[in-house]
Amino acid sequence: MSHYKTILNYFDNRSTNASAESFNAKIKAFRNQFRGVKNVEFFLYRLTKIYA
């Protein structure tokens, strides 16, 4: 019952959050590729250059 507005939004506008989920999966894969990164600032820089 708490999610009925978002469920109905799909049927009204045919919009989903698939693009956001895909972007999150890309970030997760990128993060797994660079495990143990000590320079977080550089990691975020690389992330924005690749996916922005």
PQR file of N, CA, C, O and H, with PARSE charges and radii, in Angstrom:
ATOM      1  N   MET A   1       0.828  -1.201   0.000 -0.4000 1.5000
ATOM      2  CA  MET A   1       0.000   0.000   0.000 -0.0000 2.0000
ATOM      3  C   MET A   1       0.870   1.261   0.000  0.5500 1.7000
ATOM      4  O   MET A   1       0.478   2.289  -0.552 -0.5500 1.4000
ATOM      5  N   SER A   2       2.048   1.178   0.620 -0.4000 1.5000
ATOM      6  CA  SER A   2       2.888   2.371   0.700 -0.0000 2.0000
ATOM      7  C   SER A   2       3.538   2.730  -0.630  0.5500 1.7000
ATOM      8  O   SER A   2       4.021   3.852  -0.787 -0.5500 1.4000
ATOM      9  H   SER A   2       2.366   0.343   1.068  0.4000 1.0000
ATOM     10  N   HIS A   3       3.563   1.813  -1.588 -0.4000 1.5000
ATOM     11  CA  HIS A   3       4.201   2.069  -2.884 -0.0000 2.0000
ATOM     12  C   HIS A   3       3.195   2.205  -4.027  0.5500 1.7000
ATOM     13  O   HIS A   3       3.584   2.185  -5.194 -0.5500 1.4000
ATOM     14  H   HIS A   3       3.170   0.902  -1.460  0.4000 1.0000
ATOM     15  N   TYR A   4       1.956   2.338  -3.717 -0.4000 1.5000
ATOM     16  CA  TYR A   4       0.958   2.324  -4.783 -0.0000 2.0000
ATOM     17  C   TYR A   4       1.101   3.488  -5.745  0.5500 1.7000
ATOM     18  O   TYR A   4       0.796   3.335  -6.928 -0.5500 1.4000
ATOM     19  H   TYR A   4       1.640   2.355  -2.768  0.4000 1.0000
ATOM     20  N   LYS A   5       1.556   4.650  -5.282 -0.4000 1.5000
ATOM     21  CA  LYS A   5       1.713   5.798  -6.191 -0.0000 2.0000
ATOM     22  C   LYS A   5       2.792   5.538  -7.224  0.5500 1.7000
ATOM     23  O   LYS A   5       2.622   5.874  -8.396 -0.5500 1.4000
ATOM     24  H   LYS A   5       1.803   4.774  -4.321  0.4000 1.0000
ATOM     25  N   THR A   6       3.903   4.945  -6.806 -0.4000 1.5000
ATOM     26  CA  THR A   6       4.969   4.665  -7.770 -0.0000 2.0000
ATOM     27  C   THR A   6       4.587   3.534  -8.709  0.5500 1.7000
ATOM     28  O   THR A   6       4.987   3.536  -9.873 -0.5500 1.4000
ATOM     29  H   THR A   6       4.042   4.672  -5.854  0.4000 1.0000
ATOM     30  N   ILE A   7       3.831   2.585  -8.228 -0.4000 1.5000
ATOM     31  CA  ILE A   7       3.369   1.507  -9.095 -0.0000 2.0000
ATOM     32  C   ILE A   7       2.386   2.054 -10.113  0.5500 1.7000
ATOM     33  O   ILE A   7       2.462   1.714 -11.294 -0.5500 1.4000
ATOM     34  H   ILE A   7       3.506   2.584  -7.282  0.4000 1.0000
ATOM     35  N   LEU A   8       1.478   2.886  -9.678 -0.4000 1.5000
ATOM     36  CA  LEU A   8       0.516   3.476 -10.601 -0.0000 2.0000
ATOM     37  C   LEU A   8       1.182   4.440 -11.575  0.5500 1.7000
ATOM     38  O   LEU A   8       0.696   4.620 -12.691 -0.5500 1.4000
ATOM     39  H   LEU A   8       1.416   3.162  -8.719  0.4000 1.0000
ATOM     40  N   ASN A   9       2.279   5.058 -11.174 -0.4000 1.5000
ATOM     41  CA  ASN A   9       3.007   5.965 -12.051 -0.0000 2.0000
ATOM     42  C   ASN A   9       3.479   5.242 -13.306  0.5500 1.7000
ATOM     43  O   ASN A   9       3.484   5.828 -14.389 -0.5500 1.4000
ATOM     44  H   ASN A   9       2.675   4.912 -10.267  0.4000 1.0000
ATOM     45  N   TYR A  10       3.873   3.987 -13.179 -0.4000 1.5000
ATOM     46  CA  TYR A  10       4.288   3.231 -14.351 -0.0000 2.0000
ATOM     47  C   TYR A  10       3.143   3.082 -15.336  0.5500 1.7000
ATOM     48  O   TYR A  10       3.337   3.258 -16.539 -0.5500 1.4000
ATOM     49  H   TYR A  10       3.869   3.510 -12.300  0.4000 1.0000
ATOM     50  N   PHE A  11       1.977   2.766 -14.859 -0.4000 1.5000
ATOM     51  CA  PHE A  11       0.844   2.549 -15.747 -0.0000 2.0000
ATOM     52  C   PHE A  11       0.311   3.863 -16.323  0.5500 1.7000
ATOM     53  O   PHE A  11      -0.227   3.876 -17.430 -0.5500 1.4000
ATOM     54  H   PHE A  11       1.818   2.623 -13.882  0.4000 1.0000
ATOM     55  N   ASP A  12       0.454   4.953 -15.593 -0.4000 1.5000
ATOM     56  CA  ASP A  12      -0.010   6.245 -16.100 -0.0000 2.0000
ATOM     57  C   ASP A  12       0.971   6.858 -17.097  0.5500 1.7000
ATOM     58  O   ASP A  12       0.562   7.349 -18.149 -0.5500 1.4000
ATOM     59  H   ASP A  12       0.892   4.942 -14.694  0.4000 1.0000
ATOM     60  N   ASN A  13       2.267   6.831 -16.767 -0.4000 1.5000
ATOM     61  CA  ASN A  13       3.268   7.532 -17.582 -0.0000 2.0000
ATOM     62  C   ASN A  13       4.273   6.615 -18.263  0.5500 1.7000
ATOM     63  O   ASN A  13       5.117   7.082 -19.028 -0.5500 1.4000
ATOM     64  H   ASN A  13       2.599   6.432 -15.913  0.4000 1.0000
ATOM     65  N   ARG A  14       4.193   5.322 -17.996 -0.4000 1.5000
ATOM     66  CA  ARG A  14       5.161   4.352 -18.522 -0.0000 2.0000
ATOM     67  C   ARG A  14       6.590   4.736 -18.164  0.5500 1.7000
ATOM     68  O   ARG A  14       7.500   4.581 -18.979 -0.5500 1.4000
ATOM     69  H   ARG A  14       3.508   4.943 -17.374  0.4000 1.0000
ATOM     70  N   SER A  15       6.792   5.237 -16.946 -0.4000 1.5000
ATOM     71  CA  SER A  15       8.128   5.605 -16.496 -0.0000 2.0000
ATOM     72  C   SER A  15       8.564   4.669 -15.381  0.5500 1.7000
ATOM     73  O   SER A  15       7.779   4.310 -14.504 -0.5500 1.4000
ATOM     74  H   SER A  15       6.053   5.363 -16.284  0.4000 1.0000
ATOM     75  N   THR A  16       9.827   4.284 -15.432 -0.4000 1.5000
ATOM     76  CA  THR A  16      10.391   3.417 -14.408 -0.0000 2.0000
ATOM     77  C   THR A  16      11.707   4.019 -13.922  0.5500 1.7000
ATOM     78  O   THR A  16      12.148   5.053 -14.424 -0.5500 1.4000
ATOM     79  H   THR A  16      10.465   4.576 -16.144  0.4000 1.0000
ATOM     80  N   ASN A  17      12.314   3.382 -12.968 -0.4000 1.5000
ATOM     81  CA  ASN A  17      13.608   3.819 -12.470 -0.0000 2.0000
ATOM     82  C   ASN A  17      14.724   2.934 -13.020  0.5500 1.7000
ATOM     83  O   ASN A  17      15.770   2.795 -12.387 -0.5500 1.4000
ATOM     84  H   ASN A  17      11.956   2.542 -12.560  0.4000 1.0000
ATOM     85  N   ALA A  18      14.513   2.340 -14.178 -0.4000 1.5000
ATOM     86  CA  ALA A  18      15.492   1.433 -14.766 -0.0000 2.0000
ATOM     87  C   ALA A  18      16.806   2.141 -15.062  0.5500 1.7000
ATOM     88  O   ALA A  18      17.872   1.550 -14.890 -0.5500 1.4000
ATOM     89  H   ALA A  18      13.663   2.453 -14.693  0.4000 1.0000
ATOM     90  N   SER A  19      16.754   3.383 -15.500 -0.4000 1.5000
ATOM     91  CA  SER A  19      17.998   4.097 -15.802 -0.0000 2.0000
ATOM     92  C   SER A  19      18.804   4.346 -14.529  0.5500 1.7000
ATOM     93  O   SER A  19      20.032   4.253 -14.550 -0.5500 1.4000
ATOM     94  H   SER A  19      15.888   3.863 -15.640  0.4000 1.0000
ATOM     95  N   ALA A  20      18.144   4.653 -13.446 -0.4000 1.5000
ATOM     96  CA  ALA A  20      18.840   4.854 -12.175 -0.0000 2.0000
ATOM     97  C   ALA A  20      19.437   3.540 -11.680  0.5500 1.7000
ATOM     98  O   ALA A  20      20.558   3.522 -11.172 -0.5500 1.4000
ATOM     99  H   ALA A  20      17.147   4.729 -13.429  0.4000 1.0000
ATOM    100  N   GLU A  21      18.714   2.462 -11.821 -0.4000 1.5000
ATOM    101  CA  GLU A  21      19.224   1.159 -11.403 -0.0000 2.0000
ATOM    102  C   GLU A  21      20.424   0.751 -12.250  0.5500 1.7000
ATOM    103  O   GLU A  21      21.383   0.177 -11.734 -0.5500 1.4000
ATOM    104  H   GLU A  21      17.803   2.476 -12.234  0.4000 1.0000
ATOM    105  N   SER A  22      20.375   1.043 -13.537 -0.4000 1.5000
ATOM    106  CA  SER A  22      21.496   0.732 -14.423 -0.0000 2.0000
ATOM    107  C   SER A  22      22.729   1.538 -14.033  0.5500 1.7000
ATOM    108  O   SER A  22      23.840   1.007 -14.007 -0.5500 1.4000
ATOM    109  H   SER A  22      19.596   1.509 -13.956  0.4000 1.0000
ATOM    110  N   PHE A  23      22.534   2.810 -13.734 -0.4000 1.5000
ATOM    111  CA  PHE A  23      23.652   3.659 -13.327 -0.0000 2.0000
ATOM    112  C   PHE A  23      24.255   3.170 -12.021  0.5500 1.7000
ATOM    113  O   PHE A  23      25.477   3.164 -11.869 -0.5500 1.4000
ATOM    114  H   PHE A  23      21.632   3.240 -13.756  0.4000 1.0000
ATOM    115  N   ASN A  24      23.425   2.764 -11.085 -0.4000 1.5000
ATOM    116  CA  ASN A  24      23.920   2.221  -9.812 -0.0000 2.0000
ATOM    117  C   ASN A  24      24.729   0.944 -10.043  0.5500 1.7000
ATOM    118  O   ASN A  24      25.744   0.726  -9.382 -0.5500 1.4000
ATOM    119  H   ASN A  24      22.433   2.768 -11.208  0.4000 1.0000
ATOM    120  N   ALA A  25      24.289   0.110 -10.967 -0.4000 1.5000
ATOM    121  CA  ALA A  25      25.026  -1.116 -11.277 -0.0000 2.0000
ATOM    122  C   ALA A  25      26.388  -0.797 -11.888  0.5500 1.7000
ATOM    123  O   ALA A  25      27.373  -1.471 -11.590 -0.5500 1.4000
ATOM    124  H   ALA A  25      23.465   0.287 -11.505  0.4000 1.0000
ATOM    125  N   LYS A  26      26.449   0.221 -12.738 -0.4000 1.5000
ATOM    126  CA  LYS A  26      27.727   0.623 -13.331 -0.0000 2.0000
ATOM    127  C   LYS A  26      28.689   1.133 -12.263  0.5500 1.7000
ATOM    128  O   LYS A  26      29.877   0.809 -12.286 -0.5500 1.4000
ATOM    129  H   LYS A  26      25.648   0.769 -12.980  0.4000 1.0000
ATOM    130  N   ILE A  27      28.180   1.925 -11.333 -0.4000 1.5000
ATOM    131  CA  ILE A  27      29.024   2.432 -10.249 -0.0000 2.0000
ATOM    132  C   ILE A  27      29.517   1.280  -9.380  0.5500 1.7000
ATOM    133  O   ILE A  27      30.678   1.261  -8.972 -0.5500 1.4000
ATOM    134  H   ILE A  27      27.215   2.188 -11.314  0.4000 1.0000
ATOM    135  N   LYS A  28      28.654   0.338  -9.102 -0.4000 1.5000
ATOM    136  CA  LYS A  28      29.033  -0.805  -8.285 -0.0000 2.0000
ATOM    137  C   LYS A  28      30.121  -1.635  -8.968  0.5500 1.7000
ATOM    138  O   LYS A  28      31.067  -2.073  -8.313 -0.5500 1.4000
ATOM    139  H   LYS A  28      27.710   0.354  -9.433  0.4000 1.0000
ATOM    140  N   ALA A  29      29.994  -1.852 -10.275 -0.4000 1.5000
ATOM    141  CA  ALA A  29      31.006  -2.603 -11.015 -0.0000 2.0000
ATOM    142  C   ALA A  29      32.327  -1.842 -11.038  0.5500 1.7000
ATOM    143  O   ALA A  29      33.391  -2.444 -10.895 -0.5500 1.4000
ATOM    144  H   ALA A  29      29.226  -1.496 -10.806  0.4000 1.0000
ATOM    145  N   PHE A  30      32.269  -0.538 -11.215 -0.4000 1.5000
ATOM    146  CA  PHE A  30      33.472   0.292 -11.223 -0.0000 2.0000
ATOM    147  C   PHE A  30      34.153   0.250  -9.867  0.5500 1.7000
ATOM    148  O   PHE A  30      35.378   0.157  -9.785 -0.5500 1.4000
ATOM    149  H   PHE A  30      31.404  -0.049 -11.331  0.4000 1.0000
ATOM    150  N   ARG A  31      33.367   0.318  -8.808 -0.4000 1.5000
ATOM    151  CA  ARG A  31      33.907   0.271  -7.452 -0.0000 2.0000
ATOM    152  C   ARG A  31      34.564  -1.072  -7.168  0.5500 1.7000
ATOM    153  O   ARG A  31      35.605  -1.121  -6.512 -0.5500 1.4000
ATOM    154  H   ARG A  31      32.372   0.394  -8.874  0.4000 1.0000
ATOM    155  N   ASN A  32      33.976  -2.160  -7.650 -0.4000 1.5000
ATOM    156  CA  ASN A  32      34.560  -3.481  -7.450 -0.0000 2.0000
ATOM    157  C   ASN A  32      35.865  -3.641  -8.220  0.5500 1.7000
ATOM    158  O   ASN A  32      36.761  -4.366  -7.789 -0.5500 1.4000
ATOM    159  H   ASN A  32      33.131  -2.120  -8.183  0.4000 1.0000
ATOM    160  N   GLN A  33      35.966  -2.977  -9.335 -0.4000 1.5000
ATOM    161  CA  GLN A  33      37.179  -3.048 -10.144 -0.0000 2.0000
ATOM    162  C   GLN A  33      38.355  -2.389  -9.429  0.5500 1.7000
ATOM    163  O   GLN A  33      39.495  -2.827  -9.581 -0.5500 1.4000
ATOM    164  H   GLN A  33      35.238  -2.388  -9.685  0.4000 1.0000
ATOM    165  N   PHE A  34      38.091  -1.344  -8.654 -0.4000 1.5000
ATOM    166  CA  PHE A  34      39.146  -0.597  -7.991 -0.0000 2.0000
ATOM    167  C   PHE A  34      39.077  -0.757  -6.470  0.5500 1.7000
ATOM    168  O   PHE A  34      39.038   0.227  -5.731 -0.5500 1.4000
ATOM    169  H   PHE A  34      37.165  -0.987  -8.530  0.4000 1.0000
ATOM    170  N   ARG A  35      39.065  -1.972  -6.034 -0.4000 1.5000
ATOM    171  CA  ARG A  35      39.060  -2.234  -4.591 -0.0000 2.0000
ATOM    172  C   ARG A  35      40.364  -1.798  -3.978  0.5500 1.7000
ATOM    173  O   ARG A  35      41.421  -1.922  -4.598 -0.5500 1.4000
ATOM    174  H   ARG A  35      39.097  -2.771  -6.634  0.4000 1.0000
ATOM    175  N   GLY A  36      40.302  -1.297  -2.786 -0.4000 1.5000
ATOM    176  CA  GLY A  36      41.494  -0.896  -2.077 -0.0000 2.0000
ATOM    177  C   GLY A  36      42.017   0.470  -2.468  0.5500 1.7000
ATOM    178  O   GLY A  36      43.160   0.804  -2.155 -0.5500 1.4000
ATOM    179  H   GLY A  36      39.444  -1.197  -2.282  0.4000 1.0000
ATOM    180  N   VAL A  37      41.217   1.258  -3.137 -0.4000 1.5000
ATOM    181  CA  VAL A  37      41.647   2.598  -3.523 -0.0000 2.0000
ATOM    182  C   VAL A  37      41.762   3.443  -2.264  0.5500 1.7000
ATOM    183  O   VAL A  37      40.828   3.521  -1.465 -0.5500 1.4000
ATOM    184  H   VAL A  37      40.288   0.987  -3.391  0.4000 1.0000
ATOM    185  N   LYS A  38      42.918   4.074  -2.098 -0.4000 1.5000
ATOM    186  CA  LYS A  38      43.132   4.886  -0.904 -0.0000 2.0000
ATOM    187  C   LYS A  38      42.826   6.350  -1.139  0.5500 1.7000
ATOM    188  O   LYS A  38      42.495   7.075  -0.201 -0.5500 1.4000
ATOM    189  H   LYS A  38      43.676   4.010  -2.747  0.4000 1.0000
ATOM    190  N   ASN A  39      42.933   6.792  -2.384 -0.4000 1.5000
ATOM    191  CA  ASN A  39      42.674   8.193  -2.704 -0.0000 2.0000
ATOM    192  C   ASN A  39      41.227   8.324  -3.187  0.5500 1.7000
ATOM    193  O   ASN A  39      40.945   8.181  -4.377 -0.5500 1.4000
ATOM    194  H   ASN A  39      43.201   6.202  -3.146  0.4000 1.0000
ATOM    195  N   VAL A  40      40.337   8.590  -2.269 -0.4000 1.5000
ATOM    196  CA  VAL A  40      38.906   8.657  -2.589 -0.0000 2.0000
ATOM    197  C   VAL A  40      38.614   9.821  -3.531  0.5500 1.7000
ATOM    198  O   VAL A  40      37.740   9.712  -4.391 -0.5500 1.4000
ATOM    199  H   VAL A  40      40.566   8.706  -1.303  0.4000 1.0000
ATOM    200  N   GLU A  41      39.319  10.913  -3.385 -0.4000 1.5000
ATOM    201  CA  GLU A  41      39.096  12.076  -4.247 -0.0000 2.0000
ATOM    202  C   GLU A  41      39.381  11.716  -5.708  0.5500 1.7000
ATOM    203  O   GLU A  41      38.618  12.090  -6.598 -0.5500 1.4000
ATOM    204  H   GLU A  41      40.029  11.002  -2.687  0.4000 1.0000
ATOM    205  N   PHE A  42      40.462  11.001  -5.954 -0.4000 1.5000
ATOM    206  CA  PHE A  42      40.791  10.584  -7.316 -0.0000 2.0000
ATOM    207  C   PHE A  42      39.782   9.575  -7.837  0.5500 1.7000
ATOM    208  O   PHE A  42      39.423   9.606  -9.014 -0.5500 1.4000
ATOM    209  H   PHE A  42      41.082  10.697  -5.231  0.4000 1.0000
ATOM    210  N   PHE A  43      39.319   8.678  -6.968 -0.4000 1.5000
ATOM    211  CA  PHE A  43      38.304   7.706  -7.359 -0.0000 2.0000
ATOM    212  C   PHE A  43      37.036   8.414  -7.823  0.5500 1.7000
ATOM    213  O   PHE A  43      36.471   8.052  -8.855 -0.5500 1.4000
ATOM    214  H   PHE A  43      39.610   8.653  -6.011  0.4000 1.0000
ATOM    215  N   LEU A  44      36.587   9.410  -7.081 -0.4000 1.5000
ATOM    216  CA  LEU A  44      35.382  10.149  -7.465 -0.0000 2.0000
ATOM    217  C   LEU A  44      35.613  10.947  -8.745  0.5500 1.7000
ATOM    218  O   LEU A  44      34.702  11.097  -9.559 -0.5500 1.4000
ATOM    219  H   LEU A  44      37.046   9.703  -6.243  0.4000 1.0000
ATOM    220  N   TYR A  45      36.833  11.459  -8.923 -0.4000 1.5000
ATOM    221  CA  TYR A  45      37.172  12.169 -10.156 -0.0000 2.0000
ATOM    222  C   TYR A  45      37.051  11.228 -11.353  0.5500 1.7000
ATOM    223  O   TYR A  45      36.438  11.578 -12.360 -0.5500 1.4000
ATOM    224  H   TYR A  45      37.573  11.338  -8.261  0.4000 1.0000
ATOM    225  N   ARG A  46      37.636  10.033 -11.243 -0.4000 1.5000
ATOM    226  CA  ARG A  46      37.557   9.067 -12.329 -0.0000 2.0000
ATOM    227  C   ARG A  46      36.120   8.648 -12.605  0.5500 1.7000
ATOM    228  O   ARG A  46      35.724   8.480 -13.758 -0.5500 1.4000
ATOM    229  H   ARG A  46      38.135   9.748 -10.424  0.4000 1.0000
ATOM    230  N   LEU A  47      35.355   8.483 -11.555 -0.4000 1.5000
ATOM    231  CA  LEU A  47      33.955   8.097 -11.696 -0.0000 2.0000
ATOM    232  C   LEU A  47      33.166   9.139 -12.465  0.5500 1.7000
ATOM    233  O   LEU A  47      32.358   8.797 -13.329 -0.5500 1.4000
ATOM    234  H   LEU A  47      35.677   8.620 -10.618  0.4000 1.0000
ATOM    235  N   THR A  48      33.394  10.409 -12.157 -0.4000 1.5000
ATOM    236  CA  THR A  48      32.658  11.465 -12.866 -0.0000 2.0000
ATOM    237  C   THR A  48      33.131  11.610 -14.299  0.5500 1.7000
ATOM    238  O   THR A  48      32.326  11.941 -15.170 -0.5500 1.4000
ATOM    239  H   THR A  48      34.050  10.687 -11.455  0.4000 1.0000
ATOM    240  N   LYS A  49      34.403  11.376 -14.579 -0.4000 1.5000
ATOM    241  CA  LYS A  49      34.904  11.485 -15.951 -0.0000 2.0000
ATOM    242  C   LYS A  49      34.389  10.369 -16.832  0.5500 1.7000
ATOM    243  O   LYS A  49      34.152  10.578 -18.022 -0.5500 1.4000
ATOM    244  H   LYS A  49      35.057  11.107 -13.872  0.4000 1.0000
ATOM    245  N   ILE A  50      34.214   9.191 -16.269 -0.4000 1.5000
ATOM    246  CA  ILE A  50      33.764   8.062 -17.066 -0.0000 2.0000
ATOM    247  C   ILE A  50      32.248   8.065 -17.276  0.5500 1.7000
ATOM    248  O   ILE A  50      31.777   7.793 -18.380 -0.5500 1.4000
ATOM    249  H   ILE A  50      34.408   9.021 -15.303  0.4000 1.0000
ATOM    250  N   TYR A  51      31.493   8.366 -16.243 -0.4000 1.5000
ATOM    251  CA  TYR A  51      30.028   8.217 -16.305 -0.0000 2.0000
ATOM    252  C   TYR A  51      29.255   9.533 -16.352  0.5500 1.7000
ATOM    253  O   TYR A  51      28.024   9.509 -16.367 -0.5500 1.4000
ATOM    254  H   TYR A  51      31.875   8.587 -15.345  0.4000 1.0000
ATOM    255  N   ALA A  52      29.929  10.672 -16.377 -0.4000 1.5000
ATOM    256  CA  ALA A  52      29.188  11.935 -16.403 -0.0000 2.0000
ATOM    257  C   ALA A  52      29.047  12.466 -17.802  0.5500 1.7000
ATOM    258  O   ALA A  52      28.449  13.523 -18.003 -0.5500 1.4000
ATOM    259  H   ALA A  52      30.929  10.691 -16.365  0.4000 1.0000
TER
END
